[in-house]
């Protein structure tokens, strides 16, 4: 079983913000593969199903971004498996808007949600898929940027990036992470 988690912040205030790109990704993947996200737990909303012949759990933490590890802790305790069977999807300011990057492991690179997960799992060795949300304009503060909404010009780019991200995950499930990285971590992407 593979646990696929999209990071974001709960509540209507954060819907469609840059920080909630992981939630948008999970919603699209769930819709595409008819996986109902109907199981509500204290720390996560989840659904179970199958993608590319593999059993999957799709989940969105119900905690705020900085406490994402709490949701991951619940998922690992409930479904078991090593961190290598986890995939975390989240926003990345260091990538241009719409660029995606799949990696088998890595540091938090300053992302508080990933830092929380690393602290909970006591390892950096879990796959992650980053979706670029770009830098704040004119060197502005990162917090208003990540909790801000995409511009009209950015929205179609992000919609395509989420589509590409679902393709990368399906490729990873059908083949392996190396093949998916070679296909989807391209310069023009």
C-alpha positions in Angstrom: 0.0 0.0 0.0 1.2 3.5 -0.8 0.0 6.4 1.3 -0.3 9.6 -0.7 -0.6 12.8 1.3 -1.3 16.3 0.1 -0.3 19.1 2.4 -2.4 22.2 3.1 -4.3 24.1 5.7 -7.8 23.3 6.8 -10.7 25.7 6.5 -12.4 27.7 3.7 -10.0 30.7 4.3 -7.1 28.7 2.8 -8.9 27.1 -0.2 -7.1 27.8 -3.5 -4.1 29.3 -1.8 -0.6 28.4 -2.8 0.0 26.4 0.5 -3.0 24.2 -0.4 -1.7 22.9 -3.7 -1.3 19.5 -2.0 -5.0 19.4 -1.1 -6.0 20.3 -4.7 -3.7 17.5 -6.0 -5.4 15.0 -3.7 -8.9 16.2 -4.7 -8.0 15.7 -8.4 -6.5 12.3 -7.9 -9.4 11.2 -5.8 -11.9 12.4 -8.5 -10.0 10.8 -11.3 -9.7 7.4 -9.7 -13.1 7.6 -8.0 -11.7 7.4 -4.4 -14.1 8.9 -1.9 -12.4 11.0 0.7 -15.1 10.3 3.2 -13.2 8.9 6.2 -12.8 11.8 8.7 -10.4 11.2 11.6 -9.1 13.7 14.2 -5.9 14.3 12.2 -6.7 13.4 8.6 -9.4 13.0 6.0 -8.7 9.9 3.9 -10.0 7.6 1.3 -8.8 4.1 0.1 -8.8 2.8 -3.4 -6.6 1.6 -6.2 -4.4 3.4 -8.8 -2.4 1.7 -11.4 -3.1 -1.7 -9.8 -1.7 -0.6 -6.4 -3.7 -0.1 -3.2 -3.5 3.5 -2.1 -4.6 5.7 0.7 -5.2 9.3 -0.2 -5.1 11.7 2.7 -5.2 15.4 3.6 -4.1 16.3 7.1 -6.7 18.2 9.2 -3.9 20.0 11.1 -2.3 23.2 10.0 0.7 23.0 7.8 3.3 23.4 10.6 1.8 20.3 12.3 1.5 18.0 9.3 3.6 15.3 11.0 0.6 14.6 13.3 -1.5 13.4 10.4 1.4 11.4 9.0 2.0 9.8 12.4 -1.7 8.6 12.4 -1.5 7.2 8.9 1.8 5.3 9.5 0.4 3.9 12.8 -2.9 2.8 11.1 -1.6 1.5 7.8 1.9 0.6 8.6 4.8 0.3 6.2 8.1 2.1 5.9 8.4 5.9 5.1 9.5 4.8 1.6 5.8 3.8 0.9 4.7 7.4 1.7 4.5 10.2 -0.9 4.0 13.8 0.3 2.8 16.4 -2.2 3.3 20.1 -1.3 4.0 23.6 -2.5 7.5 24.8 -3.2 8.6 28.5 -3.4 12.0 27.6 -4.7 10.5 26.3 -7.9 8.9 28.5 -10.6 5.1 28.5 -10.8 4.0 25.2 -12.3 7.3 23.3 -12.2 7.1 19.9 -10.5 9.9 17.9 -8.9 9.7 14.3 -7.7 12.4 13.1 -5.3 12.9 9.9 -3.2 14.2 11.9 -0.1 15.6 15.2 1.0 15.7 17.9 3.6 12.9 20.2 4.5 14.5 23.1 2.7 12.8 25.4 5.1 9.2 24.0 4.5 7.6 23.8 7.9 5.2 21.0 6.9 8.0 18.8 5.7 10.1 19.7 8.8 7.2 18.5 10.9 7.0 15.2 9.0 10.8 14.7 9.2 10.7 15.3 13.0 7.8 12.8 13.4 9.3 10.1 11.2 12.9 10.7 12.4 14.0 10.4 8.8 14.3 12.5 5.6 14.0 9.2 3.5 10.5 9.5 2.1 9.4 10.4 -1.4 8.0 13.8 -2.1 6.5 15.7 -5.0 7.0 19.4 -4.9 4.8 21.8 -7.0 6.3 25.2 -7.7 4.4 28.2 -6.5 7.2 30.7 -7.2 8.8 33.4 -5.0 7.1 36.4 -3.5 7.3 39.4 -5.8 9.9 42.1 -5.0 11.5 40.0 -2.3 8.3 40.1 -0.2 7.4 38.1 2.9 6.9 34.4 2.3 3.8 34.0 4.6 1.4 36.3 2.7 2.7 34.7 -0.5 2.0 31.1 0.4 -1.4 31.8 2.0 -2.3 34.0 -1.0 -4.2 32.9 -4.0 -2.8 32.4 -7.5 -3.2 35.2 -10.0 -5.4 34.8 -13.1 -2.3 34.3 -15.1 -0.9 31.6 -12.8 -4.1 29.6 -12.4 -4.0 27.8 -15.7 -0.3 27.0 -15.2 -1.0 25.6 -11.8 -4.0 23.6 -13.1 -1.7 22.0 -15.7 1.0 21.4 -13.0 -1.5 19.5 -10.9 -2.5 17.4 -14.0 1.3 16.7 -14.6 1.7 15.8 -10.9 -1.0 13.2 -11.2 0.7 11.8 -14.3 4.0 11.6 -12.3 2.3 9.7 -9.5 0.7 7.2 -11.8 4.0 6.7 -13.6 5.7 6.1 -10.2 3.0 3.6 -9.2 3.1 1.8 -12.6 6.9 1.7 -12.9 9.1 3.2 -10.1 10.2 6.6 -8.8 13.3 6.7 -11.0 11.4 6.4 -14.3 8.8 8.9 -13.1 11.6 11.4 -12.2 13.2 10.9 -15.6 9.9 11.6 -17.4 8.5 14.4 -15.2 11.5 16.3 -13.7 12.3 18.0 -17.0 13.6 21.5 -17.4 10.5 22.7 -19.4 8.2 21.3 -16.8 
